[in-house]
Amino acid sequence: GAVVSQHPSWVICKSGTSVKIECRSLDFQATTMFWYRQFPKQSLMLMATSNEGSKATYEQGVEKDKFLINHASLTLSTLTVTSAHPEDSSFYICSARPLKGGLQPQHFGDGTRLSIL
Amino acid sequence: GESVGLHLPTLSVQEGDNSIINCAYSNSASDYFIWYKQESGKGPQFIIDIRSNMDKRQGQRVTVLLNKTVKHLSLQIAATQPGDSAVYFCAENSEAAGNKLTFGGGTRVLVKP
């Protein structure tokens, strides 16, 4: 149980392109999903908290107009990297926290490797 | 503060030996702690968790110890196997902060045959 699917797993595109990444909870509902960025040999850095039916909450230093988040249902959140440039190249990972109450671990997708040429 | 490291310490362990991975967390208000395993090119995989009102929890081949006095967390892996080779992250959760996770810097475990 608690499977999170992330798509695509790998994207290579030209500078200036916008890229959409999907995050789905396959066997549970999640009012809250999270988006992380990870550089090589480093830890995960939280970018934003995605809330179903409301605006995302961005961490300090993360540009909300650059990283658009939509959480249209209890099983789907999307991250769009707008007008991507080489410095946006990174490993983007989403997670989802089950809807049921109490302390629950976040479950992670397998990430999206984004390479901007 | 945030517990983010810019280096990745490595633990080399002989197959069959026990492994101990340590983690110092930063927020005394954290109420829940999780250990994740991350293999190359994949997302973090849940291993075991512990609430702040506990000091020890055991799973299959893994044990997590929590010392709130010194804000220290450890993960013990018994009889380490080649499939345990990965990067291990501790993460602290604060319900008061909206259940956001703060990750430690990670430890790479290399299992030698």
Chai-1 contact restraints between the chains, C-beta under 6 A:
chainA,res_idxA,chainB,res_idxB,connection_type,confidence,min_distance_angstrom,max_distance_angstrom,comment,restraint_id
A,K41,B,L8,contact,1.0,0.0,6.0,A-B,restraint_1
A,S43,B,V4,contact,1.0,0.0,6.0,A-B,restraint_2
A,S43,B,F103,contact,1.0,0.0,6.0,A-B,restraint_3
A,S43,B,G105,contact,1.0,0.0,6.0,A-B,restraint_4
A,S43,B,G106,contact,1.0,0.0,6.0,A-B,restraint_5
A,L44,B,F103,contact,1.0,0.0,6.0,A-B,restraint_6
A,I93,B,G43,contact,1.0,0.0,6.0,A-B,restraint_7
A,L103,B,Y32,contact,1.0,0.0,6.0,A-B,restraint_8
A,P105,B,I34,contact,1.0,0.0,6.0,A-B,restraint_9
A,P105,B,F46,contact,1.0,0.0,6.0,A-B,restraint_10
A,P105,B,D49,contact,1.0,0.0,6.0,A-B,restraint_11
A,Q106,B,L101,contact,1.0,0.0,6.0,A-B,restraint_12
A,F108,B,G43,contact,1.0,0.0,6.0,A-B,restraint_13
A,F108,B,P44,contact,1.0,0.0,6.0,A-B,restraint_14
A,G109,B,G43,contact,1.0,0.0,6.0,A-B,restraint_15
A,D110,B,K42,contact,1.0,0.0,6.0,A-B,restraint_16
A,D110,B,G43,contact,1.0,0.0,6.0,A-B,restraint_17
A,G111,B,G43,contact,1.0,0.0,6.0,A-B,restraint_18
